[in-house]
Amino acid sequence: METFRSLLAQWGAPGSSGCASPDGDLEPVDVHVEDLHPLLIPIAKSKETGNVVCALKIVSSSAEEASSQPLPIVESKVGAPGYNLLALNSEHMMRRIACEADVAGKQEIVDLYNDELGQGKLKDSGLDSAYEPGSVEKLGYGLDKYVLLRVGPFPDLYKAMSTQHLQRNDESSALIAAEAANGKFSGFGSSYYSYAQLLSSLPNRDEEARDAARICLRLPISSSSFQTSDLQNISKIAGLSDESDDMDGALAKMQEMYEKIRESEKEEEGTQTAGSRTPEQVALDEATYFLDRAAMSGASWKDVRSDLAEIYEQAMRPDMSIFVDKNRFQ
């Protein structure tokens, strides 16, 4: 974590909208932030924008399973309804920073990254070796393609790839890149939102754009964006609201469709898995539902933490209960 924060401070967070400034803009955040999304662990905050680089807490049926999974790195903001995915884990992001710094001739940042690698501290053994300066140039495909080929997938690079194809009037390749992102970042609505935006910009693709936007309602709502305006836009692309609807109206219609989808899924699940789900699994689904409703209604995260902690308690996840409400047992 110390190395990660140092790299962020000196380079910024690649792919972010408000945390990419270098030279000390990102300050470490070591304290619990009550009005940040309850599943986020703050790592560094931008002095310029107030945006925060965070790790996303993984929620699963057991604490052991959750602890074994790498934590995605996201961007959010205090009071925001959600977050934007930046990288699948911190190891990917640190390696990307080293690659970018190498191309920019910042050897001191590469050296900082390389320090203590090769000692078995990383979960990804493929990245647990020093980055060799000149590797991007040696491969010969440019920085972005090197990162995608040799480091890992990043949402902003797939989006940039789609944009580049569109600029060359290659609609098919642009769609292929966007569809690939949906597969790489499963569980995150942001990739489907980008896909829906792409489709809506193309002629005769309105129905496909609508369907892509509606997939966002089947995934954690907060995973689509940390901007409320993006949730409003999802509602419009999904055909749930129109230009005459203000923010509150668009989100209200979005929540109405969300409830219909949820009821339909519960009915289907009830006929297929009657009696097979444990009370803990039911409670975890209830926690997701609780977070989704809070994101769409604009509720204060500070005000919902206690109720969310109670739901996790019912799910036999006291670790999550304490995580979302630090004052619960004080």
N, C-alpha and C positions, 0 to 999 in steps of 0.2 A: 504493500500500500504506500509506503514511503516513496518508493521509486515511481510508482504510478502518479502520485500527486506531484512529484517533482517534474516529471515529464509534461503533465498537464499545465503546470505553472509556466514552464519554459516554452511550450509549443502550442498549447491549446488543445481542444478536443476535435479531431478531424470529423467532418460530417455534421457538426452541430450548427445550429442557426445563431446561437448567442453565446457560445462558450469556446469559440475558435481563436480568439485573440491571444497572441503570445506575450512573452515578457512580463509575467507576473500578474496577468489579469485574473487568473483563477486562483482563489485562496482556499486553503483546506477548510472543510467543514467537519468539525468533530462532535457537534452537538446534535441532539434530536430536534427535528423541526416539525412542530405539531401540525402546521397547516400545509405541509407537503403531503402528497399522496401517501396513504398509510403503508404501502408496500415498498416504498423507496428508502434507500440508505444513502444519505447525502455524502458526497465525496469532496467536491470542490464547487465553489460558487464564483460567478463572474462579478467583478466589481462594476463593470460597465453596464451589463444588462440585467443582472439579478438572476439569470438562469443558472440552473444547478446541474452538474454532472452527478449522476446517481447510479448505484447498483440496484437492480430490481430483485426483490426477495421472491424466491420461488416457493409457491404453495403447492404441496402435494399431500398424498394421503398419510405420509409418515415423515417425521423430522429427519430420520436417517436418509431417506431418499432425497429430501430437499437439500440436505447438507452436502450431498455428493455431486450436485449439479453446479456447473459454473454459473455465476450470476451475470445476466445481460447488463450492458452499460447503456443508460438512457439519459436523455435530457428532459428536464422539467422546470417548473417554476413554482414558487410558493403560491398556493391558491389555485393552481391550474387543475383542470379536470383529468389530466393524464400525463402521458410522457411520449417521447419519440425515441425509438430504438436507434442507437448509434453503432453498437457492436454486440456480438453474441457473448463476449466476455472481455475482461480487462487485458488478457494476454494478447488477444488479437489487436486491440487498440494500441497497446504499447509497441508491438512490432510494427504496426503501420506508422506510428510516429517516428520510429527509427528509420524506416524506409524514406519517409518524406524529408526528414532531417538530412539524410545522406544525399539525396538529390539536391537539397538546398545548400550543401556544403557545411552543415553544422555538425562537425565531428564530435564536439563535446557532448551533444545530445545522444549521438550513437554510443559513445563511450559510457554515458550514464545508463543507457538501456542495457548494454552488454555486461555491465558489472554484476558478478555473481551468477550469471547464467551457467548452465551446465552442471548444476549441483543438485538436480532433481527436485527443485522447488516448484516447478510449474506442472500443472495438470496435463497440459498438452506437450507431450514429449517431443513432438515435431518442432516445437518452437523453443525447446530448452537448449539452445545452442546460440552462440554469438552470431549476430548479424554481420555479414562481411560487407564492408563498404565497397560500393561499385556494383553490387549485385543487380540492382535495377537496370543500370546501363548495360551490364553484361547480358542480361536476358534479351534486351532489345525491343521490348513491346511497350515501353512507357511505364510510368509510375502506377496508374490505375490498374492496368492489366497485371502488372507484377503483384500488386497487393491482392487482387482477386485470385490469382493463380497460386501464389506462394504463402499467403498469410491467411486469408479467410474471406467470407462474404461480408459486405457492408451495404446497408440500404442506400446510402447516398450515391455509391458508385454504380449500383444497378440502375438507379434513376438517371444518373448522368449518361449511362450507356444508352438508355432508351431515348433520351433527348438527342444525343449525337446521331442515332439512327434516323430519327425524325427529321433532323436538319438535312440529312442526305436523301430525304423522301423515301426512306426504307421503312414503311409502316410495319411490314411483317417482322423484321428484326427487332423493331422497337417493342412490339407486343411480346415477342419471345423473351426478351430481356426482362420485361415486367412480370411475365408469368413465372420466369425462373426465380425472381425475387420472392414471389408468393410461396414457392416451395422451400426456399432457403430460410425464410423467417416465419415459419408456421406458428400460429398462436398470436401473431401480432396483426392488428387491424390496419396499421399504417401502410403495409405493403399493398393491401387491397384498396386502400384509399388512393394511393399513388396510381394503381392500376385503373381504378375508376376514373380518376382525373385524366389519364392518358386516353382512355376509351371515349370519354365525353368530348375530348378535343378533336376527335376524328369523325368524319362524315359517316352517317348510317350505323353508328355504334351505340345509340342511346339506350337500347334495351340491355345490351351487354354491360354498359356503364352502370345502369340501374342495378343489375344483379350483383355486380362487383361491390358496389357501395353497400348493398344490403347484407353482404357477408360480414361487414364490419359489425353488424348488430348481433351476429352469432359468436363473436369473439369478445374478449374483455373490452368494453367501450373505451376505457382509459388507454388502451394500447394503440388507438387510432391516431392520437395527437395530444399535445398539451395545450393546443390553442382551441378555445371555445368556438372561434370562427370556423375552424376546420370541421367540427362536429355539425355546425349549421350547414356547411357546404355538403357534407355527407348526406344530410337529410334531403337537400335539394337534388343532388345527383341521383339519390335513391328514389326520387319521385314522390317523396313524402310531404314536401313543402315546396313553395315556389317563391319568386322574387317578392311577392307581396307580404310574405311572412317575416316578422322580425325574429331576432335571436330566440326569444322565449317561445314564440309560436312554432318555429322550426324544431326546437328541441322537444317541445311537448308532443308534436306529431311523430318525432323520432321515437320517443318513449312509448307512445301508443302502439306503434308497429313492433317495437321491441317486446312489449308485453304479449302481443298476439303470437309472435314467433316463439316466445318462451312457453306459452300455454300449449302450442301445437307440439313442440318438442317434448314436453312433459307427457302429453297424451300418447305420443309414439313410443316414448321410453317406457311408459307404464305397461303397454301391451307386450313389449319385447322383453323387459327385464323385471317383471312383477316380483317384488320381494327379494331381489338379488342384491340391491344396494344397501350398504350398511348405514346406520344412523350418522356415522362420521362423514361418509361421502355426501349424504344429503345435506349435512350442515355446511360442508365446504362449498357446495353449489349455492347454498343460501348466502354465503359470504360473498361469492362472486356477484350474485344478483344484487346484494346490498351495495357493493361498490359501483356496479353499473348504474343503478338508480341515482346514487349520489353524484356520479359524474354528469349525468344528463340533467339533473335538477339544479346543479350549481351549489350543492350543499358545501358547507365548510368542513374540510377534512378534520379540523380540530374538534368539531362538534360531533362527528360520527365515530370517533375512535373507540369510545367506551362501548357503544352498541356492537361495533364490529368485533371487539375483543370478546364480548359475551358469546357471539356466534362461534368464534374459534374455540372458545372454552367448551361449547357443546360438541364441537367436532373432535374433541379429545386432543387438541393441539395447544396446550398451555404455552408452548414456546412462541407460537404466533400471537396468542392472546397478549402476552407480555410485550412482544415486539411492537404491536400496533398501539398499545396503551401503556407507556412506561410507568405511569402512576398507579397502575392497577393494584399492585400489592405493596405499595408503600404506606 
